[in-house]
Amino acid sequence: MVGAVIKWFASPSTMPQGLTWDGKTLWHCDLGSDTIYQLNPITGAVIRLFASPDTDPRGLTWDGKTLWVATGNLNRIYQLETH
């Protein structure tokens, strides 16, 4: 069935917004805490976390080298170093 749930785990935050895949891990941003999380895709465990460069993070994407986050407070898009 199209759209059938394959797997799920609880979000580490209360207001999940964006999610992206970097080829090894998941990245997730949270609107309530203005935090960006790196997650283990098998367990959902937080690998690391850091503050968003601006409040109101809404979306994430991975370009193959770096992480990008779009925020609503200042209507900016940031390219982030993750190493």
mmCIF file of the N, C-alpha and C atoms, coordinates in Angstrom:
data_MODEL
# 
_entry.id   MODEL 
# 
loop_
_atom_site.group_PDB 
_atom_site.id 
_atom_site.type_symbol 
_atom_site.label_atom_id 
_atom_site.label_alt_id 
_atom_site.label_comp_id 
_atom_site.label_asym_id 
_atom_site.label_entity_id 
_atom_site.label_seq_id 
_atom_site.pdbx_PDB_ins_code 
_atom_site.Cartn_x 
_atom_site.Cartn_y 
_atom_site.Cartn_z 
_atom_site.occupancy 
_atom_site.B_iso_or_equiv 
_atom_site.pdbx_formal_charge 
_atom_site.auth_seq_id 
_atom_site.auth_comp_id 
_atom_site.auth_asym_id 
_atom_site.auth_atom_id 
_atom_site.pdbx_PDB_model_num 
ATOM 1   N N  . MET A 1 1  ? 0.832  -1.167 0.000  1.00 0.00 ? 1  MET A N  1 
ATOM 2   C CA . MET A 1 1  ? 0.000  0.000  0.000  1.00 0.00 ? 1  MET A CA 1 
ATOM 3   C C  . MET A 1 1  ? 0.889  1.248  0.000  1.00 0.00 ? 1  MET A C  1 
ATOM 4   N N  . VAL A 1 2  ? 0.627  2.189  -0.846 1.00 0.00 ? 2  VAL A N  1 
ATOM 5   C CA . VAL A 1 2  ? 1.361  3.439  -0.911 1.00 0.00 ? 2  VAL A CA 1 
ATOM 6   C C  . VAL A 1 2  ? 1.075  4.253  0.341  1.00 0.00 ? 2  VAL A C  1 
ATOM 7   N N  . GLY A 1 3  ? 2.122  4.755  0.977  1.00 0.00 ? 3  GLY A N  1 
ATOM 8   C CA . GLY A 1 3  ? 1.971  5.551  2.187  1.00 0.00 ? 3  GLY A CA 1 
ATOM 9   C C  . GLY A 1 3  ? 1.896  4.736  3.466  1.00 0.00 ? 3  GLY A C  1 
ATOM 10  N N  . ALA A 1 4  ? 2.078  3.412  3.368  1.00 0.00 ? 4  ALA A N  1 
ATOM 11  C CA . ALA A 1 4  ? 2.049  2.574  4.566  1.00 0.00 ? 4  ALA A CA 1 
ATOM 12  C C  . ALA A 1 4  ? 3.268  2.876  5.440  1.00 0.00 ? 4  ALA A C  1 
ATOM 13  N N  . VAL A 1 5  ? 3.077  2.925  6.743  1.00 0.00 ? 5  VAL A N  1 
ATOM 14  C CA . VAL A 1 5  ? 4.165  3.186  7.679  1.00 0.00 ? 5  VAL A CA 1 
ATOM 15  C C  . VAL A 1 5  ? 5.105  1.992  7.698  1.00 0.00 ? 5  VAL A C  1 
ATOM 16  N N  . ILE A 1 6  ? 6.381  2.242  7.465  1.00 0.00 ? 6  ILE A N  1 
ATOM 17  C CA . ILE A 1 6  ? 7.410  1.203  7.508  1.00 0.00 ? 6  ILE A CA 1 
ATOM 18  C C  . ILE A 1 6  ? 8.055  1.166  8.887  1.00 0.00 ? 6  ILE A C  1 
ATOM 19  N N  . LYS A 1 7  ? 8.301  2.338  9.438  1.00 0.00 ? 7  LYS A N  1 
ATOM 20  C CA . LYS A 1 7  ? 8.972  2.455  10.727 1.00 0.00 ? 7  LYS A CA 1 
ATOM 21  C C  . LYS A 1 7  ? 8.617  3.800  11.337 1.00 0.00 ? 7  LYS A C  1 
ATOM 22  N N  . TRP A 1 8  ? 8.723  3.900  12.648 1.00 0.00 ? 8  TRP A N  1 
ATOM 23  C CA . TRP A 1 8  ? 8.549  5.186  13.304 1.00 0.00 ? 8  TRP A CA 1 
ATOM 24  C C  . TRP A 1 8  ? 9.340  5.185  14.606 1.00 0.00 ? 8  TRP A C  1 
ATOM 25  N N  . PHE A 1 9  ? 9.682  6.367  15.090 1.00 0.00 ? 9  PHE A N  1 
ATOM 26  C CA . PHE A 1 9  ? 10.232 6.561  16.421 1.00 0.00 ? 9  PHE A CA 1 
ATOM 27  C C  . PHE A 1 9  ? 9.832  7.946  16.892 1.00 0.00 ? 9  PHE A C  1 
ATOM 28  N N  . ALA A 1 10 ? 9.864  8.155  18.180 1.00 0.00 ? 10 ALA A N  1 
ATOM 29  C CA . ALA A 1 10 ? 9.446  9.429  18.756 1.00 0.00 ? 10 ALA A CA 1 
ATOM 30  C C  . ALA A 1 10 ? 10.432 10.540 18.402 1.00 0.00 ? 10 ALA A C  1 
ATOM 31  N N  . SER A 1 11 ? 9.906  11.708 18.150 1.00 0.00 ? 11 SER A N  1 
ATOM 32  C CA . SER A 1 11 ? 10.737 12.887 17.924 1.00 0.00 ? 11 SER A CA 1 
ATOM 33  C C  . SER A 1 11 ? 11.407 13.278 19.233 1.00 0.00 ? 11 SER A C  1 
ATOM 34  N N  . PRO A 1 12 ? 12.653 13.761 19.189 1.00 0.00 ? 12 PRO A N  1 
ATOM 35  C CA . PRO A 1 12 ? 13.310 14.192 20.421 1.00 0.00 ? 12 PRO A CA 1 
ATOM 36  C C  . PRO A 1 12 ? 12.819 15.563 20.894 1.00 0.00 ? 12 PRO A C  1 
ATOM 37  N N  . SER A 1 13 ? 11.883 16.131 20.174 1.00 0.00 ? 13 SER A N  1 
ATOM 38  C CA . SER A 1 13 ? 11.416 17.475 20.487 1.00 0.00 ? 13 SER A CA 1 
ATOM 39  C C  . SER A 1 13 ? 9.897  17.554 20.410 1.00 0.00 ? 13 SER A C  1 
ATOM 40  N N  . THR A 1 14 ? 9.354  18.699 20.799 1.00 0.00 ? 14 THR A N  1 
ATOM 41  C CA . THR A 1 14 ? 7.902  18.834 20.868 1.00 0.00 ? 14 THR A CA 1 
ATOM 42  C C  . THR A 1 14 ? 7.259  19.481 19.650 1.00 0.00 ? 14 THR A C  1 
ATOM 43  N N  . MET A 1 15 ? 8.054  20.172 18.832 1.00 0.00 ? 15 MET A N  1 
ATOM 44  C CA . MET A 1 15 ? 7.493  20.846 17.654 1.00 0.00 ? 15 MET A CA 1 
ATOM 45  C C  . MET A 1 15 ? 8.345  20.555 16.420 1.00 0.00 ? 15 MET A C  1 
ATOM 46  N N  . PRO A 1 16 ? 8.408  19.278 15.972 1.00 0.00 ? 16 PRO A N  1 
ATOM 47  C CA . PRO A 1 16 ? 9.245  18.925 14.835 1.00 0.00 ? 16 PRO A CA 1 
ATOM 48  C C  . PRO A 1 16 ? 8.789  19.633 13.564 1.00 0.00 ? 16 PRO A C  1 
ATOM 49  N N  . GLN A 1 17 ? 9.751  20.102 12.799 1.00 0.00 ? 17 GLN A N  1 
ATOM 50  C CA . GLN A 1 17 ? 9.444  20.820 11.560 1.00 0.00 ? 17 GLN A CA 1 
ATOM 51  C C  . GLN A 1 17 ? 10.082 20.156 10.351 1.00 0.00 ? 17 GLN A C  1 
ATOM 52  N N  . GLY A 1 18 ? 11.390 20.259 10.207 1.00 0.00 ? 18 GLY A N  1 
ATOM 53  C CA . GLY A 1 18 ? 12.058 19.758 9.008  1.00 0.00 ? 18 GLY A CA 1 
ATOM 54  C C  . GLY A 1 18 ? 12.796 18.464 9.273  1.00 0.00 ? 18 GLY A C  1 
ATOM 55  N N  . LEU A 1 19 ? 13.018 17.716 8.186  1.00 0.00 ? 19 LEU A N  1 
ATOM 56  C CA . LEU A 1 19 ? 13.745 16.454 8.268  1.00 0.00 ? 19 LEU A CA 1 
ATOM 57  C C  . LEU A 1 19 ? 14.477 16.243 6.960  1.00 0.00 ? 19 LEU A C  1 
ATOM 58  N N  . THR A 1 20 ? 15.746 15.831 7.052  1.00 0.00 ? 20 THR A N  1 
ATOM 59  C CA . THR A 1 20 ? 16.509 15.510 5.850  1.00 0.00 ? 20 THR A CA 1 
ATOM 60  C C  . THR A 1 20 ? 17.470 14.371 6.145  1.00 0.00 ? 20 THR A C  1 
ATOM 61  N N  . TRP A 1 21 ? 17.964 13.748 5.112  1.00 0.00 ? 21 TRP A N  1 
ATOM 62  C CA . TRP A 1 21 ? 18.849 12.585 5.169  1.00 0.00 ? 21 TRP A CA 1 
ATOM 63  C C  . TRP A 1 21 ? 20.178 12.970 4.541  1.00 0.00 ? 21 TRP A C  1 
ATOM 64  N N  . ASP A 1 22 ? 21.297 12.671 5.213  1.00 0.00 ? 22 ASP A N  1 
ATOM 65  C CA . ASP A 1 22 ? 22.618 13.000 4.672  1.00 0.00 ? 22 ASP A CA 1 
ATOM 66  C C  . ASP A 1 22 ? 23.348 11.799 4.097  1.00 0.00 ? 22 ASP A C  1 
ATOM 67  N N  . GLY A 1 23 ? 22.652 10.692 3.974  1.00 0.00 ? 23 GLY A N  1 
ATOM 68  C CA . GLY A 1 23 ? 23.264 9.470  3.462  1.00 0.00 ? 23 GLY A CA 1 
ATOM 69  C C  . GLY A 1 23 ? 23.644 8.498  4.569  1.00 0.00 ? 23 GLY A C  1 
ATOM 70  N N  . LYS A 1 24 ? 23.752 9.005  5.796  1.00 0.00 ? 24 LYS A N  1 
ATOM 71  C CA . LYS A 1 24 ? 24.089 8.172  6.953  1.00 0.00 ? 24 LYS A CA 1 
ATOM 72  C C  . LYS A 1 24 ? 23.156 8.422  8.134  1.00 0.00 ? 24 LYS A C  1 
ATOM 73  N N  . THR A 1 25 ? 22.799 9.689  8.346  1.00 0.00 ? 25 THR A N  1 
ATOM 74  C CA . THR A 1 25 ? 21.972 10.046 9.491  1.00 0.00 ? 25 THR A CA 1 
ATOM 75  C C  . THR A 1 25 ? 20.829 10.957 9.062  1.00 0.00 ? 25 THR A C  1 
ATOM 76  N N  . LEU A 1 26 ? 19.871 11.110 9.963  1.00 0.00 ? 26 LEU A N  1 
ATOM 77  C CA . LEU A 1 26 ? 18.770 12.050 9.763  1.00 0.00 ? 26 LEU A CA 1 
ATOM 78  C C  . LEU A 1 26 ? 19.090 13.351 10.488 1.00 0.00 ? 26 LEU A C  1 
ATOM 79  N N  . TRP A 1 27 ? 18.624 14.449 9.937  1.00 0.00 ? 27 TRP A N  1 
ATOM 80  C CA . TRP A 1 27 ? 18.714 15.759 10.571 1.00 0.00 ? 27 TRP A CA 1 
ATOM 81  C C  . TRP A 1 27 ? 17.301 16.278 10.740 1.00 0.00 ? 27 TRP A C  1 
ATOM 82  N N  . HIS A 1 28 ? 17.040 16.871 11.888 1.00 0.00 ? 28 HIS A N  1 
ATOM 83  C CA . HIS A 1 28 ? 15.692 17.312 12.229 1.00 0.00 ? 28 HIS A CA 1 
ATOM 84  C C  . HIS A 1 28 ? 15.780 18.660 12.932 1.00 0.00 ? 28 HIS A C  1 
ATOM 85  N N  . CYS A 1 29 ? 14.865 19.572 12.631 1.00 0.00 ? 29 CYS A N  1 
ATOM 86  C CA . CYS A 1 29 ? 14.851 20.848 13.349 1.00 0.00 ? 29 CYS A CA 1 
ATOM 87  C C  . CYS A 1 29 ? 13.551 20.982 14.130 1.00 0.00 ? 29 CYS A C  1 
ATOM 88  N N  . ASP A 1 30 ? 13.639 21.719 15.230 1.00 0.00 ? 30 ASP A N  1 
ATOM 89  C CA . ASP A 1 30 ? 12.495 21.885 16.127 1.00 0.00 ? 30 ASP A CA 1 
ATOM 90  C C  . ASP A 1 30 ? 12.161 23.355 16.297 1.00 0.00 ? 30 ASP A C  1 
ATOM 91  N N  . LEU A 1 31 ? 10.936 23.699 16.031 1.00 0.00 ? 31 LEU A N  1 
ATOM 92  C CA . LEU A 1 31 ? 10.448 25.070 16.122 1.00 0.00 ? 31 LEU A CA 1 
ATOM 93  C C  . LEU A 1 31 ? 10.379 25.571 17.560 1.00 0.00 ? 31 LEU A C  1 
ATOM 94  N N  . GLY A 1 32 ? 10.006 24.706 18.493 1.00 0.00 ? 32 GLY A N  1 
ATOM 95  C CA . GLY A 1 32 ? 9.831  25.123 19.877 1.00 0.00 ? 32 GLY A CA 1 
ATOM 96  C C  . GLY A 1 32 ? 11.120 25.443 20.604 1.00 0.00 ? 32 GLY A C  1 
ATOM 97  N N  . SER A 1 33 ? 12.167 24.664 20.349 1.00 0.00 ? 33 SER A N  1 
ATOM 98  C CA . SER A 1 33 ? 13.436 24.862 21.057 1.00 0.00 ? 33 SER A CA 1 
ATOM 99  C C  . SER A 1 33 ? 14.498 25.531 20.195 1.00 0.00 ? 33 SER A C  1 
ATOM 100 N N  . ASP A 1 34 ? 14.196 25.780 18.911 1.00 0.00 ? 34 ASP A N  1 
ATOM 101 C CA . ASP A 1 34 ? 15.170 26.358 17.969 1.00 0.00 ? 34 ASP A CA 1 
ATOM 102 C C  . ASP A 1 34 ? 16.460 25.544 17.952 1.00 0.00 ? 34 ASP A C  1 
ATOM 103 N N  . THR A 1 35 ? 16.285 24.238 17.881 1.00 0.00 ? 35 THR A N  1 
ATOM 104 C CA . THR A 1 35 ? 17.404 23.304 17.932 1.00 0.00 ? 35 THR A CA 1 
ATOM 105 C C  . THR A 1 35 ? 17.430 22.434 16.685 1.00 0.00 ? 35 THR A C  1 
ATOM 106 N N  . ILE A 1 36 ? 18.648 22.061 16.262 1.00 0.00 ? 36 ILE A N  1 
ATOM 107 C CA . ILE A 1 36 ? 18.838 21.127 15.157 1.00 0.00 ? 36 ILE A CA 1 
ATOM 108 C C  . ILE A 1 36 ? 19.444 19.857 15.742 1.00 0.00 ? 36 ILE A C  1 
ATOM 109 N N  . TYR A 1 37 ? 18.855 18.719 15.398 1.00 0.00 ? 37 TYR A N  1 
ATOM 110 C CA . TYR A 1 37 ? 19.267 17.423 15.913 1.00 0.00 ? 37 TYR A CA 1 
ATOM 111 C C  . TYR A 1 37 ? 19.809 16.546 14.793 1.00 0.00 ? 37 TYR A C  1 
ATOM 112 N N  . GLN A 1 38 ? 20.865 15.804 15.083 1.00 0.00 ? 38 GLN A N  1 
ATOM 113 C CA . GLN A 1 38 ? 21.339 14.735 14.211 1.00 0.00 ? 38 GLN A CA 1 
ATOM 114 C C  . GLN A 1 38 ? 20.881 13.444 14.869 1.00 0.00 ? 38 GLN A C  1 
ATOM 115 N N  . LEU A 1 39 ? 20.204 12.585 14.094 1.00 0.00 ? 39 LEU A N  1 
ATOM 116 C CA . LEU A 1 39 ? 19.570 11.386 14.661 1.00 0.00 ? 39 LEU A CA 1 
ATOM 117 C C  . LEU A 1 39 ? 20.074 10.099 14.026 1.00 0.00 ? 39 LEU A C  1 
ATOM 118 N N  . ASN A 1 40 ? 20.135 9.060  14.836 1.00 0.00 ? 40 ASN A N  1 
ATOM 119 C CA . ASN A 1 40 ? 20.406 7.722  14.339 1.00 0.00 ? 40 ASN A CA 1 
ATOM 120 C C  . ASN A 1 40 ? 19.135 7.246  13.630 1.00 0.00 ? 40 ASN A C  1 
ATOM 121 N N  . PRO A 1 41 ? 19.214 6.864  12.347 1.00 0.00 ? 41 PRO A N  1 
ATOM 122 C CA . PRO A 1 41 ? 18.001 6.485  11.615 1.00 0.00 ? 41 PRO A CA 1 
ATOM 123 C C  . PRO A 1 41 ? 17.412 5.133  12.030 1.00 0.00 ? 41 PRO A C  1 
ATOM 124 N N  . ILE A 1 42 ? 18.174 4.334  12.743 1.00 0.00 ? 42 ILE A N  1 
ATOM 125 C CA . ILE A 1 42 ? 17.683 3.030  13.192 1.00 0.00 ? 42 ILE A CA 1 
ATOM 126 C C  . ILE A 1 42 ? 16.925 3.165  14.511 1.00 0.00 ? 42 ILE A C  1 
ATOM 127 N N  . THR A 1 43 ? 17.521 3.894  15.458 1.00 0.00 ? 43 THR A N  1 
ATOM 128 C CA . THR A 1 43 ? 16.958 3.972  16.805 1.00 0.00 ? 43 THR A CA 1 
ATOM 129 C C  . THR A 1 43 ? 16.245 5.289  17.107 1.00 0.00 ? 43 THR A C  1 
ATOM 130 N N  . GLY A 1 44 ? 16.569 6.333  16.350 1.00 0.00 ? 44 GLY A N  1 
ATOM 131 C CA . GLY A 1 44 ? 16.030 7.656  16.637 1.00 0.00 ? 44 GLY A CA 1 
ATOM 132 C C  . GLY A 1 44 ? 16.805 8.389  17.721 1.00 0.00 ? 44 GLY A C  1 
ATOM 133 N N  . ALA A 1 45 ? 17.866 7.759  18.233 1.00 0.00 ? 45 ALA A N  1 
ATOM 134 C CA . ALA A 1 45 ? 18.669 8.379  19.287 1.00 0.00 ? 45 ALA A CA 1 
ATOM 135 C C  . ALA A 1 45 ? 19.361 9.640  18.767 1.00 0.00 ? 45 ALA A C  1 
ATOM 136 N N  . VAL A 1 46 ? 19.461 10.633 19.630 1.00 0.00 ? 46 VAL A N  1 
ATOM 137 C CA . VAL A 1 46 ? 20.148 11.872 19.278 1.00 0.00 ? 46 VAL A CA 1 
ATOM 138 C C  . VAL A 1 46 ? 21.649 11.622 19.279 1.00 0.00 ? 46 VAL A C  1 
ATOM 139 N N  . ILE A 1 47 ? 22.289 11.897 18.153 1.00 0.00 ? 47 ILE A N  1 
ATOM 140 C CA . ILE A 1 47 ? 23.740 11.785 18.034 1.00 0.00 ? 47 ILE A CA 1 
ATOM 141 C C  . ILE A 1 47 ? 24.385 13.064 18.554 1.00 0.00 ? 47 ILE A C  1 
ATOM 142 N N  . ARG A 1 48 ? 23.823 14.189 18.139 1.00 0.00 ? 48 ARG A N  1 
ATOM 143 C CA . ARG A 1 48 ? 24.240 15.492 18.651 1.00 0.00 ? 48 ARG A CA 1 
ATOM 144 C C  . ARG A 1 48 ? 23.161 16.511 18.345 1.00 0.00 ? 48 ARG A C  1 
ATOM 145 N N  . LEU A 1 49 ? 23.289 17.652 18.985 1.00 0.00 ? 49 LEU A N  1 
ATOM 146 C CA . LEU A 1 49 ? 22.329 18.730 18.763 1.00 0.00 ? 49 LEU A CA 1 
ATOM 147 C C  . LEU A 1 49 ? 23.041 20.060 18.918 1.00 0.00 ? 49 LEU A C  1 
ATOM 148 N N  . PHE A 1 50 ? 22.488 21.082 18.273 1.00 0.00 ? 50 PHE A N  1 
ATOM 149 C CA . PHE A 1 50 ? 23.029 22.431 18.402 1.00 0.00 ? 50 PHE A CA 1 
ATOM 150 C C  . PHE A 1 50 ? 21.931 23.437 18.097 1.00 0.00 ? 50 PHE A C  1 
ATOM 151 N N  . ALA A 1 51 ? 22.147 24.664 18.526 1.00 0.00 ? 51 ALA A N  1 
ATOM 152 C CA . ALA A 1 51 ? 21.161 25.718 18.325 1.00 0.00 ? 51 ALA A CA 1 
ATOM 153 C C  . ALA A 1 51 ? 21.065 26.099 16.855 1.00 0.00 ? 51 ALA A C  1 
ATOM 154 N N  . SER A 1 52 ? 19.865 26.370 16.408 1.00 0.00 ? 52 SER A N  1 
ATOM 155 C CA . SER A 1 52 ? 19.656 26.889 15.060 1.00 0.00 ? 52 SER A CA 1 
ATOM 156 C C  . SER A 1 52 ? 20.311 28.273 14.972 1.00 0.00 ? 52 SER A C  1 
ATOM 157 N N  . PRO A 1 53 ? 20.819 28.673 13.794 1.00 0.00 ? 53 PRO A N  1 
ATOM 158 C CA . PRO A 1 53 ? 21.448 29.989 13.679 1.00 0.00 ? 53 PRO A CA 1 
ATOM 159 C C  . PRO A 1 53 ? 20.458 31.145 13.809 1.00 0.00 ? 53 PRO A C  1 
ATOM 160 N N  . ASP A 1 54 ? 19.179 30.847 13.776 1.00 0.00 ? 54 ASP A N  1 
ATOM 161 C CA . ASP A 1 54 ? 18.124 31.846 13.898 1.00 0.00 ? 54 ASP A CA 1 
ATOM 162 C C  . ASP A 1 54 ? 16.931 31.161 14.551 1.00 0.00 ? 54 ASP A C  1 
ATOM 163 N N  . THR A 1 55 ? 16.024 31.911 15.110 1.00 0.00 ? 55 THR A N  1 
ATOM 164 C CA . THR A 1 55 ? 14.825 31.315 15.689 1.00 0.00 ? 55 THR A CA 1 
ATOM 165 C C  . THR A 1 55 ? 13.866 30.897 14.583 1.00 0.00 ? 55 THR A C  1 
ATOM 166 N N  . ASP A 1 56 ? 12.953 30.013 14.931 1.00 0.00 ? 56 ASP A N  1 
ATOM 167 C CA . ASP A 1 56 ? 11.893 29.589 14.018 1.00 0.00 ? 56 ASP A CA 1 
ATOM 168 C C  . ASP A 1 56 ? 12.396 28.738 12.846 1.00 0.00 ? 56 ASP A C  1 
ATOM 169 N N  . PRO A 1 57 ? 13.261 27.709 13.100 1.00 0.00 ? 57 PRO A N  1 
ATOM 170 C CA . PRO A 1 57 ? 13.706 26.854 11.998 1.00 0.00 ? 57 PRO A CA 1 
ATOM 171 C C  . PRO A 1 57 ? 12.522 26.060 11.439 1.00 0.00 ? 57 PRO A C  1 
ATOM 172 N N  . ARG A 1 58 ? 12.392 26.045 10.133 1.00 0.00 ? 58 ARG A N  1 
ATOM 173 C CA . ARG A 1 58 ? 11.236 25.407 9.497  1.00 0.00 ? 58 ARG A CA 1 
ATOM 174 C C  . ARG A 1 58 ? 11.578 24.239 8.586  1.00 0.00 ? 58 ARG A C  1 
ATOM 175 N N  . GLY A 1 59 ? 12.671 24.322 7.863  1.00 0.00 ? 59 GLY A N  1 
ATOM 176 C CA . GLY A 1 59 ? 12.970 23.268 6.900  1.00 0.00 ? 59 GLY A CA 1 
ATOM 177 C C  . GLY A 1 59 ? 14.451 23.017 6.798  1.00 0.00 ? 59 GLY A C  1 
ATOM 178 N N  . LEU A 1 60 ? 14.804 21.779 6.420  1.00 0.00 ? 60 LEU A N  1 
ATOM 179 C CA . LEU A 1 60 ? 16.189 21.366 6.266  1.00 0.00 ? 60 LEU A CA 1 
ATOM 180 C C  . LEU A 1 60 ? 16.382 20.655 4.946  1.00 0.00 ? 60 LEU A C  1 
ATOM 181 N N  . THR A 1 61 ? 17.586 20.768 4.403  1.00 0.00 ? 61 THR A N  1 
ATOM 182 C CA . THR A 1 61 ? 17.975 19.939 3.277  1.00 0.00 ? 61 THR A CA 1 
ATOM 183 C C  . THR A 1 61 ? 19.476 19.722 3.318  1.00 0.00 ? 61 THR A C  1 
ATOM 184 N N  . TRP A 1 62 ? 19.917 18.664 2.671  1.00 0.00 ? 62 TRP A N  1 
ATOM 185 C CA . TRP A 1 62 ? 21.331 18.290 2.597  1.00 0.00 ? 62 TRP A CA 1 
ATOM 186 C C  . TRP A 1 62 ? 21.718 18.338 1.129  1.00 0.00 ? 62 TRP A C  1 
ATOM 187 N N  . ASP A 1 63 ? 22.808 19.031 0.793  1.00 0.00 ? 63 ASP A N  1 
ATOM 188 C CA . ASP A 1 63 ? 23.218 19.173 -0.612 1.00 0.00 ? 63 ASP A CA 1 
ATOM 189 C C  . ASP A 1 63 ? 24.337 18.214 -1.010 1.00 0.00 ? 63 ASP A C  1 
ATOM 190 N N  . GLY A 1 64 ? 24.656 17.267 -0.136 1.00 0.00 ? 64 GLY A N  1 
ATOM 191 C CA . GLY A 1 64 ? 25.735 16.328 -0.405 1.00 0.00 ? 64 GLY A CA 1 
ATOM 192 C C  . GLY A 1 64 ? 27.006 16.696 0.329  1.00 0.00 ? 64 GLY A C  1 
ATOM 193 N N  . LYS A 1 65 ? 27.092 17.935 0.787  1.00 0.00 ? 65 LYS A N  1 
ATOM 194 C CA . LYS A 1 65 ? 28.266 18.403 1.528  1.00 0.00 ? 65 LYS A CA 1 
ATOM 195 C C  . LYS A 1 65 ? 27.903 19.152 2.801  1.00 0.00 ? 65 LYS A C  1 
ATOM 196 N N  . THR A 1 66 ? 26.855 19.945 2.743  1.00 0.00 ? 66 THR A N  1 
ATOM 197 C CA . THR A 1 66 ? 26.481 20.764 3.893  1.00 0.00 ? 66 THR A CA 1 
ATOM 198 C C  . THR A 1 66 ? 24.978 20.727 4.132  1.00 0.00 ? 66 THR A C  1 
ATOM 199 N N  . LEU A 1 67 ? 24.615 21.158 5.319  1.00 0.00 ? 67 LEU A N  1 
ATOM 200 C CA . LEU A 1 67 ? 23.224 21.223 5.745  1.00 0.00 ? 67 LEU A CA 1 
ATOM 201 C C  . LEU A 1 67 ? 22.707 22.645 5.539  1.00 0.00 ? 67 LEU A C  1 
ATOM 202 N N  . TRP A 1 68 ? 21.484 22.760 5.064  1.00 0.00 ? 68 TRP A N  1 
ATOM 203 C CA . TRP A 1 68 ? 20.826 24.053 4.886  1.00 0.00 ? 68 TRP A CA 1 
ATOM 204 C C  . TRP A 1 68 ? 19.589 24.088 5.768  1.00 0.00 ? 68 TRP A C  1 
ATOM 205 N N  . VAL A 1 69 ? 19.332 25.240 6.389  1.00 0.00 ? 69 VAL A N  1 
ATOM 206 C CA . VAL A 1 69 ? 18.135 25.404 7.217  1.00 0.00 ? 69 VAL A CA 1 
ATOM 207 C C  . VAL A 1 69 ? 17.442 26.708 6.837  1.00 0.00 ? 69 VAL A C  1 
ATOM 208 N N  . ALA A 1 70 ? 16.132 26.625 6.659  1.00 0.00 ? 70 ALA A N  1 
ATOM 209 C CA . ALA A 1 70 ? 15.315 27.809 6.380  1.00 0.00 ? 70 ALA A CA 1 
ATOM 210 C C  . ALA A 1 70 ? 14.615 28.204 7.671  1.00 0.00 ? 70 ALA A C  1 
ATOM 211 N N  . THR A 1 71 ? 14.633 29.503 7.966  1.00 0.00 ? 71 THR A N  1 
ATOM 212 C CA . THR A 1 71 ? 14.011 29.993 9.188  1.00 0.00 ? 71 THR A CA 1 
ATOM 213 C C  . THR A 1 71 ? 12.939 31.020 8.864  1.00 0.00 ? 71 THR A C  1 
ATOM 214 N N  . GLY A 1 72 ? 11.972 31.123 9.752  1.00 0.00 ? 72 GLY A N  1 
ATOM 215 C CA . GLY A 1 72 ? 10.854 32.023 9.527  1.00 0.00 ? 72 GLY A CA 1 
ATOM 216 C C  . GLY A 1 72 ? 10.968 33.367 10.209 1.00 0.00 ? 72 GLY A C  1 
ATOM 217 N N  . ASN A 1 73 ? 11.798 33.452 11.251 1.00 0.00 ? 73 ASN A N  1 
ATOM 218 C CA . ASN A 1 73 ? 11.888 34.697 12.004 1.00 0.00 ? 73 ASN A CA 1 
ATOM 219 C C  . ASN A 1 73 ? 12.420 35.841 11.138 1.00 0.00 ? 73 ASN A C  1 
ATOM 220 N N  . LEU A 1 74 ? 13.588 35.667 10.549 1.00 0.00 ? 74 LEU A N  1 
ATOM 221 C CA . LEU A 1 74 ? 14.190 36.690 9.692  1.00 0.00 ? 74 LEU A CA 1 
ATOM 222 C C  . LEU A 1 74 ? 14.057 36.350 8.211  1.00 0.00 ? 74 LEU A C  1 
ATOM 223 N N  . ASN A 1 75 ? 13.340 35.255 7.909  1.00 0.00 ? 75 ASN A N  1 
ATOM 224 C CA . ASN A 1 75 ? 13.149 34.806 6.523  1.00 0.00 ? 75 ASN A CA 1 
ATOM 225 C C  . ASN A 1 75 ? 14.487 34.621 5.821  1.00 0.00 ? 75 ASN A C  1 
ATOM 226 N N  . ARG A 1 76 ? 15.341 33.839 6.458  1.00 0.00 ? 76 ARG A N  1 
ATOM 227 C CA . ARG A 1 76 ? 16.677 33.574 5.916  1.00 0.00 ? 76 ARG A CA 1 
ATOM 228 C C  . ARG A 1 76 ? 16.875 32.081 5.678  1.00 0.00 ? 76 ARG A C  1 
ATOM 229 N N  . ILE A 1 77 ? 17.832 31.794 4.796  1.00 0.00 ? 77 ILE A N  1 
ATOM 230 C CA . ILE A 1 77 ? 18.283 30.423 4.557  1.00 0.00 ? 77 ILE A CA 1 
ATOM 231 C C  . ILE A 1 77 ? 19.782 30.398 4.863  1.00 0.00 ? 77 ILE A C  1 
ATOM 232 N N  . TYR A 1 78 ? 20.171 29.460 5.741  1.00 0.00 ? 78 TYR A N  1 
ATOM 233 C CA . TYR A 1 78 ? 21.551 29.368 6.194  1.00 0.00 ? 78 TYR A CA 1 
ATOM 234 C C  . TYR A 1 78 ? 22.194 28.084 5.698  1.00 0.00 ? 78 TYR A C  1 
ATOM 235 N N  . GLN A 1 79 ? 23.448 28.170 5.268  1.00 0.00 ? 79 GLN A N  1 
ATOM 236 C CA . GLN A 1 79 ? 24.255 26.993 4.962  1.00 0.00 ? 79 GLN A CA 1 
ATOM 237 C C  . GLN A 1 79 ? 25.117 26.734 6.191  1.00 0.00 ? 79 GLN A C  1 
ATOM 238 N N  . LEU A 1 80 ? 25.072 25.499 6.712  1.00 0.00 ? 80 LEU A N  1 
ATOM 239 C CA . LEU A 1 80 ? 25.746 25.185 7.969  1.00 0.00 ? 80 LEU A CA 1 
ATOM 240 C C  . LEU A 1 80 ? 26.867 24.170 7.787  1.00 0.00 ? 80 LEU A C  1 
ATOM 241 N N  . GLU A 1 81 ? 27.941 24.386 8.497  1.00 0.00 ? 81 GLU A N  1 
ATOM 242 C CA . GLU A 1 81 ? 29.025 23.410 8.593  1.00 0.00 ? 81 GLU A CA 1 
ATOM 243 C C  . GLU A 1 81 ? 28.631 22.395 9.653  1.00 0.00 ? 81 GLU A C  1 
ATOM 244 N N  . THR A 1 82 ? 28.755 21.113 9.356  1.00 0.00 ? 82 THR A N  1 
ATOM 245 C CA . THR A 1 82 ? 28.318 20.078 10.304 1.00 0.00 ? 82 THR A CA 1 
ATOM 246 C C  . THR A 1 82 ? 29.453 19.184 10.762 1.00 0.00 ? 82 THR A C  1 
ATOM 247 N N  . HIS A 1 83 ? 30.666 19.443 10.326 1.00 0.00 ? 83 HIS A N  1 
ATOM 248 C CA . HIS A 1 83 ? 31.804 18.584 10.717 1.00 0.00 ? 83 HIS A CA 1 
ATOM 249 C C  . HIS A 1 83 ? 32.453 19.060 11.980 1.00 0.00 ? 83 HIS A C  1 
# 
